[in-house]
Amino acid sequence: MEPSAILVRHQGQVCRVRFNRPEAQNAINDAVIHELHTLFDACEKDGTTVVVLEGDEEAFCVGADFTSFTAPEPDPGATPVDTPAEYDPSPLYDLWLRMATGPWITLSHVRGQVNAGGVGFVAASDIVIADTTATFGLSELLFGLYPAMVLPFLVRRVGFQRANYLTLTTRAVDARQATEWGLVDRSAERSGPLLAQHLGRLSKLSGDGIARYKRFVSAEIAPLGRHREAAIAANREIFSDAANLRRITEFVEHGIHPWERRGSHGETPSAREAP
């Protein structure tokens, strides 16, 4: 059997969830999405009041697993390369929507690298705790992509211009900057004790109160559902573009970024830089 894409531990009404794809820097694939949806189904039934998402010390989550989007070499006369007909980005948007609107407090505990769709998980969280090793970036435009599904959640947290800056510059910001901007709520050199302090207080809250509060916020203050169809359609278009798929394939198969020519550098780029 394939190893689980997430590891789950329950502590009373607190559910601790750890991404379990260290070999891929906890990149998002179908298994991650499916297992988290299944877990959230269970959380709704068992009265969980706090869900904690964590990665490992090196990476929280670096975004989409690009190996799912490689394209074959173009064949003269063939029809343009397209993504598989069954590709559907809606489960990921719906996952973040459940994090933002579900009847529990979603808390992301962040260490190491966060990129692209990983920022989506952070931005969809109610509370974000980070240590000083954390960095946050949106590198999609380097590949001809853009973070269509991340943006509604990110703008809710940091405002349009900061989300716009992260998107256009493709540069990562550190935990200090992310805290100043509101992407992170609290940060510390040792985030473990800070996390424990928050869980000690959050675990005392009423599940009914949390659910009512989040229903109100999602309906009246930050109605993220209204962006769903447009964000999903944009994401589908992005990953149906043959040029984008070729750029992704070059990176996955040869470690070459879109702005590089083969053989022009002595070193191949690190996989850490992929969205």
N, C-alpha and C positions, 0 to 999 in steps of 0.2 A: 504494500500500500504506500501511496505517496505520503510523506510527512505532512502534518497539518500546517496550513499557511499561517495560522495564528495559534498562540498558546493562551489558555484561559484559566484563571484562578479566582475563586469566589472567597470573599471575606465578609460574611454577613450579607448586607445589602449592597456591598461594593463589589464590582466585577472588574478584575484586572486583566487586560488584554495586551498581549505582546505580539507584534509582527514577528513571524518566524521564517524569514527568508534572508538570513544573513549573507548567503552566497551571492544574492542579487541586491544587496543593500536595502532589503525590505521593499523592493519595487512592487508595484501593484499589478496583480494579474487576476484572472477570473476567479481563481481559488480564494484569494484574499477577499474579494467582493462577496462571493457566495457565502463564505464562512462567517463573515461579519453580519450579513443579513440574517443568517440562521441564528447567530448569537443574539442579535437584537430582537428577533421573534421570541426567543426564550426569555430575554430580559423583560419584555412587556408582560409576560405571563407570570414571572416569579417575583415581581415587585422590586426589582433592582432599582436603586435610587441614584447610584453613581457608577459610571463606566469610565475606566481609566485606560487610555491608549498609550502604549510605549513601544519604542523600537529597541535598539541596543546602543552601546556607547559610541559606536562609529556612525550610525545612521538611524534616524527615526524612520524616514521613508523618502526615497529619491524620485518618486513619481511612477509613471507608467513603465511597465516592463517592455522595452522596445522590441524584444525578440518576438512579440506577438504581431509586429507590424512590418516585418521584413518583406521585401518584394523580390520576385525573380528577376534575373537579368532581362532587359527588354529584348524582345524578338521582333526584328523588322517585319512590318506588315501585321503584327498582332494588335489586338485591341488594347487600349490604354490600361495600365495596371490599376487595379482597384482593390479596395479592402474587401474581405469576404462579405458576402451578402448578409451573413448572420451577425456581423459586427453591430453591437448595440451599446452605446455609451450610457444609456439611461440608468442601468443599475448602479453605476458609480455616483451619478448625481443624486439619485434617490437615497443612496447610502449616506452621503453628506447631509442630505435633507433630514434624514432620520436622526442623525447626530444633533443637528441644530434644533429640531422641533420635537423629538421624542420625549417621553415622560420620565426622563432621568437627566442628571447632570453629566455632560460629557466633558472629561478632563484629559487633555493631552499632556503627557510628561515627555519633554523633548530633550534629547541629547544628540550631539553629532549633526550630520547633514540632513537638511530638509529641502527638497526641491520639487518644483512643478506640482504634480498631484499630491505630493506629501504636504505642500502648503495648503492644499484643499482640506485635508484632514485637520490641520491645525486651525484654519480659518472657520471650519464648521463647528469647532468645539466651543463649549460655553466658557471654559476656563483653560488657560495654557500656562503651564509651569515649565521653565527651561533652565538648564545649567549653562555655564559660560562657554561650553564647547559647541553650542547650537549655532547653526547658520541657516539662513532662510533665503531661497532664491527661486526665480522663475526664469529658466533658461530656454523656454520653448521657441522664442523668436529666432534663436540661433539655428534652428532646424526648419524654419519656415512655418512653424506652428504658432498658436497663441493660446493662453489658458482660459478658454471660453467658459468652461464649467467651474473653474476656480474663482473667477472674478466676482460673481454675485456674493459669494461668501467672504471673499477677501475685502471687497469694498465695504461690506457691512462692518468689518472689524477696523479697517484703517482709513477708510475714505477713498474717493476716486483717485486723487492725485498721487497718493503714496502707492496705491495698487498700479497705477499707470507708470510710475517711475520704476518699480520693480520689474514690470513687464518689458518696458522699452530698453532699460539698461542691461537686463539679464544678469546683473551683478547681485551676489548674495550679500545680505546684511547680517551682522552678528547679533547675539542675544541682547546686548545693550541697546542697539538701535531698534531692534524689533520690540523691545519693551517700551521704549520712548514712543514708538508709533502706535502701540496698542495691539500689535499682533500677538505679543506675549504679555500676560498679566503680571507675573512675578518671575524674576530670575535670580539665581544665586550660584556661587562657585560650586557648592554642594547642594544639588537640587533635591536629593532624597529627603532630608529633614523638612524642607519646605513643602514637599508633597505630603509628607505625613501630617504636618500641621493642618493643611487644607482638608485632607481626608477626615481628620478627627472632627472637624467642624461640620463638613458637608454631610457626613454620615448621620448626623443628628436631625437632619431636615425631614419633614413629612413628605412621603411619596405623593400624596394627593396634592399637597401644596406645590411641589415642583411641577407636576403635570399641569395644573391649572395655570401656573405662571407661564410656562413655556407655550401653552396653547394661546394665551393672550398675546405674548410677544410675537409669535409666528403669524398670528392673524392681523394684528394691529400695528406693531412696531417695525418688524422686519419680515415682510411676507415673501420669503425666498421662493416659494412655489411659483410665483408669477413669472420668474425668469427661466423656469425649467425647460419649456419647449424650445425656446430660442437658443439656450446654451447647448442643449443636446443636438439640435440641428447643426449648429456651428461646429461642434466637435466632430460630428459625423462627416461634414464636408472637409474639415482639415485632414482627417485620416483617410479620405477617399481621393486625395490629390496624389497623382503619380510621382510628381517631383518630390513631394514631402516623403513619400515612402522610399524613394531611392536614396534620399539623404539619410534616413534612418537606417537603411540597409548598409550603407557605406560605414556608418558608425558601428553597428552591431557586428558586421562581418570582418571589418578591417581596422576598427578603432580610429577612423578618420572623421574629423569634424567637417561640416559643410564648407568652411572657409579654407580648408587645407588641401593641398595637392598631394597625391601619393608620392612618397619618397622625398618630400621637401623638408622633412625634419628627421632628426636622428631618433627621436622618441615618439612613441604613440601616445595620444592623450589618455588620461586616466578615465576609467568608466565612471568615476565619481562625478564627472562633469556632465554626464548625460541627464536629461530630464527624466 
